[in-house]
Structures are given as structure tokens and as C-alpha cells.
Amino acid sequence: MDEGTSIDVALTAPDLEGDTVTFTGSNLPSFVTVTDNGDSTGTLSISPLTGDGGVYPDVVITACDDASPQLCFSETITITVNAVNLDSDGDGVIDTLDQCPGFDDTIDVDLDGIPDCIDPLVDSDGDGVADDLDLCPATPAGEAVDADG
């Protein structure tokens, strides 16, 4: 399933002796709940949000009757959530469109529409030498420089 989607799965467990069955869950990710309806039915709800993408193994759903001795059955499942529109560097540009992974794509000091991390014309220290050629990228303002910055 994808981030930002949800699903409710009906849980039922009829008991041959007519005992009431209750449902519980363990090792649940934060976006998963197991609800017991009190009538031998329940609901497994899965609602991952953006950032919840990943594989969640060993999620356990357990059904127990109220007999003595109590009988229980558990099922272990893995939930896989596909990342959608992931922005792993937090710059507001989703990874599939990110020209500068790990950097802020929105910084464009010369306002030419090219993010600074890939713009060969950026001159961050204003010395007249583009950053990609500048051997001294932090030259103080007004200081004389040569072709290497």
C-alpha cells in the first residue's frame, strides 16, 4: 500500500463452542490499530502517512476465546508501505524531482532558475569567480583575487 492511503480489514473468528472471541495486536506500527468489537469481530486499520514508507515485519494479530482454558490463535504478517512523494532532504522538492539530493534546491542566489548546487555560474562570495572554479570560496568582500579566486 502507499503512504497517504488507508484500508480497514474485517476480522472474524467464529468459535465452535460459541465463546466470544477478542482480537488484539502486538508489534504494531504507529499507523496500525486493531479494534475488538466485542462480538467475535474486529477491524485491522492501516493508515500510513507521508514518511511511514518501509517494511514492517512481525506484526501480530491474535484472536482469543473467553473459555477456560483460553484458546488463542495468532497470525504474523508483514506490512509494506510504499513511499510516495518522499522528500528525504526536507527542501520541499520530492526525491523523484530533486536535482540536488541532500541539499536545498530552493537556494538560487543569482535568480536564474538553476538551483545553486548545480549552477556553474554561482559566485557565492562575489569575487567574480564562479564557485565551481573558485579555489578560495570565502574571499572577503573587496579583496583582490586572481582567476582562481
C-alpha positions in Angstrom: 0.0 0.0 0.0 1.1 3.6 -0.5 1.7 6.4 2.1 -1.5 8.5 2.4 -3.9 5.7 1.8 -5.8 3.6 4.3 -7.5 0.2 4.5 -9.8 -1.5 7.0 -9.7 -5.3 7.1 -12.6 -7.0 8.8 -11.6 -9.7 11.3 -13.9 -12.6 12.2 -13.3 -15.7 14.3 -16.3 -17.9 14.9 -15.8 -20.3 17.8 -17.3 -23.8 17.6 -18.4 -23.7 21.2 -20.0 -20.2 20.8 -17.4 -18.5 23.0 -16.8 -14.8 22.4 -13.5 -14.2 20.6 -11.5 -11.0 21.2 -8.9 -9.5 18.9 -5.6 -7.8 19.9 -2.5 -6.7 18.1 1.2 -6.5 19.0 4.3 -5.0 17.4 2.0 -2.6 15.6 3.5 0.4 13.8 2.1 3.8 14.9 -0.3 3.9 11.9 -1.9 0.5 12.6 -4.7 -0.3 15.0 -6.6 -3.5 15.9 -10.1 -2.8 17.2 -12.1 -5.5 19.0 -15.9 -5.1 18.5 -16.9 -7.4 21.4 -18.9 -9.7 19.2 -16.2 -12.0 17.8 -15.4 -9.5 15.1 -12.8 -6.8 14.9 -11.1 -4.4 12.5 -7.4 -4.1 11.4 -7.0 -0.5 10.3 -3.9 0.6 8.4 -3.4 4.3 7.6 0.2 5.2 6.9 1.1 8.9 6.5 3.9 10.5 4.5 7.2 9.4 6.0 5.8 6.0 7.0 7.2 4.2 3.9 9.1 1.0 4.7 8.7 -2.7 5.6 7.2 -3.6 8.9 7.7 -7.3 9.7 6.4 -9.3 12.6 3.0 -7.6 13.1 1.0 -10.0 15.2 -2.8 -10.2 15.2 -4.2 -12.5 17.9 -7.7 -13.9 18.5 -8.6 -15.5 21.9 -11.8 -17.0 23.1 -13.1 -16.5 26.6 -13.3 -20.2 27.5 -11.3 -21.9 30.3 -8.8 -22.9 29.3 -8.4 -20.0 26.9 -7.5 -20.8 23.3 -5.7 -18.3 21.1 -4.6 -18.2 17.6 -2.0 -15.7 16.2 -1.1 -14.7 12.7 2.1 -12.8 12.0 2.1 -10.5 8.9 4.4 -8.1 7.2 3.1 -4.6 6.2 4.8 -2.9 3.3 4.2 0.8 2.7 5.4 2.4 -0.5 7.0 5.9 -0.1 5.1 8.4 -2.1 6.4 11.9 -2.8 9.3 11.4 -0.4 11.4 14.5 0.3 14.3 12.9 2.2 16.3 16.2 2.5 13.4 18.3 3.6 13.8 21.0 0.9 10.3 20.9 -0.4 11.3 19.1 -3.6 10.3 15.4 -3.8 13.1 13.0 -4.3 12.0 12.0 -7.8 12.4 15.6 -9.0 15.3 16.6 -6.7 18.2 18.0 -8.7 20.3 18.3 -5.6 19.8 15.3 -3.2 20.9 16.3 0.3 20.9 20.0 -0.5 18.2 22.7 -0.6 17.1 23.0 -4.2 15.3 26.3 -3.4 18.5 28.3 -3.0 19.2 30.3 -6.2 21.3 33.4 -5.3 21.6 34.6 -8.9 17.8 34.0 -9.6 18.4 32.3 -12.9 16.1 29.3 -12.0 19.0 26.9 -11.6 19.5 25.6 -8.0 22.9 26.7 -6.7 24.1 23.2 -6.0 24.2 22.6 -9.8 24.6 26.2 -11.1 28.1 26.7 -12.6 27.6 30.5 -12.6 27.1 30.9 -8.9 29.6 33.2 -7.2 28.7 32.9 -3.5 31.5 35.2 -2.3 31.0 37.8 -5.0 34.6 37.9 -6.1 33.9 37.4 -9.8 35.0 33.7 -9.9 32.2 31.1 -10.2 32.1 28.7 -7.3 32.9 25.7 -9.4 36.3 27.3 -10.3 36.9 29.2 -7.1 39.8 27.9 -5.0 39.0 30.4 -2.2 35.2 30.3 -1.9 35.1 32.6 1.1 37.1 35.6 -0.1 36.3 38.7 2.0 34.4 41.4 0.1 36.7 43.9 -1.6 39.8 41.8 -1.5 41.7 41.4 -4.8 41.6 38.0 -6.5 43.1 36.2 -9.4 41.4 33.8 -11.9 41.4 31.1 -9.3 39.5 33.2 -6.7 
